[in-house]
C-alpha cells in the first residue's frame, strides 16, 4: 500500500515538473515576411528590423483595427478616430471622440509612415505603436476596453483564433499579441507616392507655382518639417496659445518647464486629407496657419522655438505658391487603397 502511494506521489510530482517545463506562449510574430519597395530618397526604416512585418501579422492587425469589440460598449474601433478617408486621421472632429461621446484634449494624428518614428503620441509618451494602441484601448475616454474580456471574446471567435494562429503560431490571445498585431498593420501604412515623390524620382516636374512654393518651403519650413518625411520627429513649441484645455504638451512627460507646450512636429504629407490642423485641431484652413505663423512672435508664449522668434510673414502670392507645393505632398489615392480596408 505504501509503495502504491509512493508511486502515485512520484507521478504527480513528475506531472507538475513537466507542466512547469512547458514553453511559455511565444508572442513573436511569425509568417510570410513582407518587404516594402521604397523610393531611393527615403531613409531605411528600422522599426521592424528585429520582428519583421508579415502578411499574417498585418492581416490580423487590420481586422483588429476595425474591430469595435475592443471597446467597452462595442461602438468604437481604432478606425473610428483614424479614418482612411483622412489619411487615417480624424476629419470630422477637432478632438478625438470615444465611448459615450466623450472626447480627449487632442486631435487624432494621421497614421502613416510610422515605421520611421521612435516616440509616439503628440507628446512622445509612448515608445512603440503597440504601447500606444494598448493605452488607447484601455483609456476610459477612448475605448475603455478590458484586455481580459477582449481576449475571451476573441478566443470564442473561430475566425480570430485562426488569424492569431497564422500570425503567432498558436491561437492564444493576449494583450501583447493584440498590440503587436495592431503595430504590424499600422506600421505597414505608408504614403510615399505623392507628386513630390514622383518629382524626386524624375518621373514628373513641378509647375512654376509649385516650384516657387518649394523654394519658400526650403527657406521657411524645412528646419522643422525636414524632407522627405516632412517632419524631423522633434517636439517643439510653435507659439500656439494654450486653449481652455491647457494641454501642457511634452512637459507632462518630462516634467521640464522648458517642454511646456511642446508637441511633436507633424508631417506635412497629406494635409489636404488630414485637416483639421494642430495638436488640438483648432485650425481648419491654410489661411489660418499662415496667419498664426505671421503673428507667432506676438503671442508671448514661453519657450517658443527659436526658429519662430521672428515669425513667418508671407505675401498672398507666396501663400498661394506654398499651398500649391504642399498639395504635391498629398497622395490623393490614399483613401482608396484597398490594402488598408
PyMOL commands that set and color helices and strands:
alter all, ss='L'
color gray80, all
select helices_A, chain A and resi 2-20+55-65+68-70+78-81+84-86+99-101+114-116+129-138+147-155+158-168+175-188+195-200+208-220+251-254+257-259+271-274+286-298+306-308+316-327+334-336+338-340
alter helices_A, ss='H'
color red, helices_A
select strands_A, chain A and resi 235-236+263-264
alter strands_A, ss='S'
color yellow, strands_A
deselect
rebuild
show_as cartoon
